[in-house]
Amino acid sequence: MQQININSKKIKKMKKGLLFVGALVAVTFVSCKKDYTCKCSYSSGGVTVDYTVIYKESKKSAAYAACEGKGIGSVTDEDGNTFDDGTSCSIQ
Protein backbone atom coordinates (compact mmCIF):
# COMPACT_ATOMS: atom_id res chain seq x y z
CA MET A 1 0.00 0.00 0.00
CA GLN A 2 1.03 3.52 -0.71
CA GLN A 3 0.95 6.11 2.01
CA ILE A 4 -0.78 9.38 1.18
CA ASN A 5 0.69 12.54 2.66
CA ILE A 6 -2.11 14.94 3.54
CA ASN A 7 -1.25 18.53 4.26
CA SER A 8 -3.66 19.72 6.98
CA LYS A 9 -3.13 23.40 6.13
CA LYS A 10 -4.19 22.75 2.57
CA ILE A 11 -7.31 20.91 3.73
CA LYS A 12 -8.24 23.75 6.09
CA LYS A 13 -7.87 26.25 3.24
CA MET A 14 -10.05 24.13 0.98
CA LYS A 15 -12.72 23.80 3.70
CA LYS A 16 -12.74 27.58 4.24
CA GLY A 17 -12.95 28.14 0.49
CA LEU A 18 -15.86 25.73 0.12
CA LEU A 19 -17.62 27.30 3.10
CA PHE A 20 -17.20 30.76 1.56
CA VAL A 21 -18.51 29.61 -1.82
CA GLY A 22 -21.46 27.88 -0.14
CA ALA A 23 -22.33 31.02 1.81
CA LEU A 24 -22.07 33.13 -1.34
CA VAL A 25 -24.39 30.80 -3.23
CA ALA A 26 -26.91 30.85 -0.35
CA VAL A 27 -26.95 34.67 -0.26
CA THR A 28 -27.42 34.81 -4.02
CA PHE A 29 -30.60 32.74 -3.85
CA VAL A 30 -32.17 34.72 -1.01
CA SER A 31 -34.95 36.93 -2.34
CA CYS A 32 -34.92 40.65 -1.65
CA LYS A 33 -38.66 40.97 -2.06
CA LYS A 34 -40.95 42.64 0.45
CA ASP A 35 -44.15 44.65 0.59
CA TYR A 36 -44.04 48.26 -0.63
CA THR A 37 -46.73 50.89 -0.18
CA CYS A 38 -47.50 53.45 -2.86
CA LYS A 39 -49.38 56.51 -1.60
CA CYS A 40 -51.19 58.58 -4.19
CA SER A 41 -53.15 61.79 -4.19
CA TYR A 42 -55.48 62.98 -6.93
CA SER A 43 -56.79 66.56 -7.10
CA SER A 44 -59.37 67.98 -9.48
CA GLY A 45 -61.90 70.77 -9.17
CA GLY A 46 -61.09 71.42 -5.52
CA VAL A 47 -61.59 67.77 -4.56
CA THR A 48 -58.63 65.69 -3.34
CA VAL A 49 -58.72 61.91 -3.14
CA ASP A 50 -55.95 60.00 -1.36
CA TYR A 51 -55.47 56.30 -2.01
CA THR A 52 -52.92 53.59 -1.33
CA VAL A 53 -51.69 50.69 -3.45
CA ILE A 54 -49.70 47.86 -1.84
CA TYR A 55 -47.24 45.84 -3.90
CA LYS A 56 -46.81 42.51 -2.12
CA GLU A 57 -43.47 40.70 -2.27
CA SER A 58 -42.01 43.04 -4.87
CA LYS A 59 -38.51 44.19 -5.55
CA LYS A 60 -37.98 47.86 -4.75
CA SER A 61 -37.12 48.77 -8.34
CA ALA A 62 -40.32 47.18 -9.69
CA ALA A 63 -42.53 48.80 -7.04
CA TYR A 64 -40.87 52.17 -7.61
CA ALA A 65 -41.34 51.95 -11.38
CA ALA A 66 -45.00 51.00 -11.07
CA CYS A 67 -45.76 53.62 -8.42
CA GLU A 68 -43.76 56.65 -9.49
CA GLY A 69 -43.31 55.67 -13.10
CA LYS A 70 -46.06 55.05 -15.61
CA GLY A 71 -47.72 52.14 -13.79
CA ILE A 72 -49.96 54.46 -11.76
CA GLY A 73 -50.74 57.99 -12.66
CA SER A 74 -54.30 58.16 -13.87
CA VAL A 75 -57.56 57.85 -11.98
CA THR A 76 -60.69 56.18 -13.36
CA ASP A 77 -64.02 57.00 -11.74
CA GLU A 78 -67.02 54.68 -11.37
CA ASP A 79 -68.38 55.84 -14.75
CA GLY A 80 -65.19 54.79 -16.55
CA ASN A 81 -63.85 58.31 -17.08
CA THR A 82 -60.05 58.48 -16.88
CA PHE A 83 -58.23 61.55 -15.61
CA ASP A 84 -54.49 61.84 -16.19
CA ASP A 85 -53.74 65.17 -14.59
CA GLY A 86 -53.41 65.99 -10.90
CA THR A 87 -52.23 62.58 -9.70
CA SER A 88 -49.01 62.24 -7.74
CA CYS A 89 -47.67 59.03 -6.21
CA SER A 90 -44.67 58.15 -4.07
CA ILE A 91 -43.29 54.87 -2.76
CA GLN A 92 -43.14 54.57 1.02
C-alpha positions as a Markdown table, in Angstrom:
| # | Residue | x | y | z |
|---|---|---|---|---|
| 1 | Met | 0.0 | 0.0 | 0.0 |
| 2 | Gln | 1.0 | 3.5 | -0.7 |
| 3 | Gln | 1.0 | 6.1 | 2.0 |
| 4 | Ile | -0.8 | 9.4 | 1.2 |
| 5 | Asn | 0.7 | 12.5 | 2.7 |
| 6 | Ile | -2.1 | 14.9 | 3.5 |
| 7 | Asn | -1.3 | 18.5 | 4.3 |
| 8 | Ser | -3.7 | 19.7 | 7.0 |
| 9 | Lys | -3.1 | 23.4 | 6.1 |
| 10 | Lys | -4.2 | 22.7 | 2.6 |
| 11 | Ile | -7.3 | 20.9 | 3.7 |
| 12 | Lys | -8.2 | 23.7 | 6.1 |
| 13 | Lys | -7.9 | 26.3 | 3.2 |
| 14 | Met | -10.1 | 24.1 | 1.0 |
| 15 | Lys | -12.7 | 23.8 | 3.7 |
| 16 | Lys | -12.7 | 27.6 | 4.2 |
| 17 | Gly | -13.0 | 28.1 | 0.5 |
| 18 | Leu | -15.9 | 25.7 | 0.1 |
| 19 | Leu | -17.6 | 27.3 | 3.1 |
| 20 | Phe | -17.2 | 30.8 | 1.6 |
| 21 | Val | -18.5 | 29.6 | -1.8 |
| 22 | Gly | -21.5 | 27.9 | -0.1 |
| 23 | Ala | -22.3 | 31.0 | 1.8 |
| 24 | Leu | -22.1 | 33.1 | -1.3 |
| 25 | Val | -24.4 | 30.8 | -3.2 |
| 26 | Ala | -26.9 | 30.9 | -0.4 |
| 27 | Val | -27.0 | 34.7 | -0.3 |
| 28 | Thr | -27.4 | 34.8 | -4.0 |
| 29 | Phe | -30.6 | 32.7 | -3.9 |
| 30 | Val | -32.2 | 34.7 | -1.0 |
| 31 | Ser | -35.0 | 36.9 | -2.3 |
| 32 | Cys | -34.9 | 40.7 | -1.7 |
| 33 | Lys | -38.7 | 41.0 | -2.1 |
| 34 | Lys | -40.9 | 42.6 | 0.4 |
| 35 | Asp | -44.2 | 44.6 | 0.6 |
| 36 | Tyr | -44.0 | 48.3 | -0.6 |
| 37 | Thr | -46.7 | 50.9 | -0.2 |
| 38 | Cys | -47.5 | 53.4 | -2.9 |
| 39 | Lys | -49.4 | 56.5 | -1.6 |
| 40 | Cys | -51.2 | 58.6 | -4.2 |
| 41 | Ser | -53.2 | 61.8 | -4.2 |
| 42 | Tyr | -55.5 | 63.0 | -6.9 |
| 43 | Ser | -56.8 | 66.6 | -7.1 |
| 44 | Ser | -59.4 | 68.0 | -9.5 |
| 45 | Gly | -61.9 | 70.8 | -9.2 |
| 46 | Gly | -61.1 | 71.4 | -5.5 |
| 47 | Val | -61.6 | 67.8 | -4.6 |
| 48 | Thr | -58.6 | 65.7 | -3.3 |
| 49 | Val | -58.7 | 61.9 | -3.1 |
| 50 | Asp | -56.0 | 60.0 | -1.4 |
| 51 | Tyr | -55.5 | 56.3 | -2.0 |
| 52 | Thr | -52.9 | 53.6 | -1.3 |
| 53 | Val | -51.7 | 50.7 | -3.4 |
| 54 | Ile | -49.7 | 47.9 | -1.8 |
| 55 | Tyr | -47.2 | 45.8 | -3.9 |
| 56 | Lys | -46.8 | 42.5 | -2.1 |
| 57 | Glu | -43.5 | 40.7 | -2.3 |
| 58 | Ser | -42.0 | 43.0 | -4.9 |
| 59 | Lys | -38.5 | 44.2 | -5.6 |
| 60 | Lys | -38.0 | 47.9 | -4.8 |
| 61 | Ser | -37.1 | 48.8 | -8.3 |
| 62 | Ala | -40.3 | 47.2 | -9.7 |
| 63 | Ala | -42.5 | 48.8 | -7.0 |
| 64 | Tyr | -40.9 | 52.2 | -7.6 |
| 65 | Ala | -41.3 | 52.0 | -11.4 |
| 66 | Ala | -45.0 | 51.0 | -11.1 |
| 67 | Cys | -45.8 | 53.6 | -8.4 |
| 68 | Glu | -43.8 | 56.6 | -9.5 |
| 69 | Gly | -43.3 | 55.7 | -13.1 |
| 70 | Lys | -46.1 | 55.0 | -15.6 |
| 71 | Gly | -47.7 | 52.1 | -13.8 |
| 72 | Ile | -50.0 | 54.5 | -11.8 |
| 73 | Gly | -50.7 | 58.0 | -12.7 |
| 74 | Ser | -54.3 | 58.2 | -13.9 |
| 75 | Val | -57.6 | 57.8 | -12.0 |
| 76 | Thr | -60.7 | 56.2 | -13.4 |
| 77 | Asp | -64.0 | 57.0 | -11.7 |
| 78 | Glu | -67.0 | 54.7 | -11.4 |
| 79 | Asp | -68.4 | 55.8 | -14.7 |
| 80 | Gly | -65.2 | 54.8 | -16.6 |
| 81 | Asn | -63.9 | 58.3 | -17.1 |
| 82 | Thr | -60.1 | 58.5 | -16.9 |
| 83 | Phe | -58.2 | 61.5 | -15.6 |
| 84 | Asp | -54.5 | 61.8 | -16.2 |
| 85 | Asp | -53.7 | 65.2 | -14.6 |
| 86 | Gly | -53.4 | 66.0 | -10.9 |
| 87 | Thr | -52.2 | 62.6 | -9.7 |
| 88 | Ser | -49.0 | 62.2 | -7.7 |
| 89 | Cys | -47.7 | 59.0 | -6.2 |
| 90 | Ser | -44.7 | 58.1 | -4.1 |
| 91 | Ile | -43.3 | 54.9 | -2.8 |
| 92 | Gln | -43.1 | 54.6 | 1.0 |
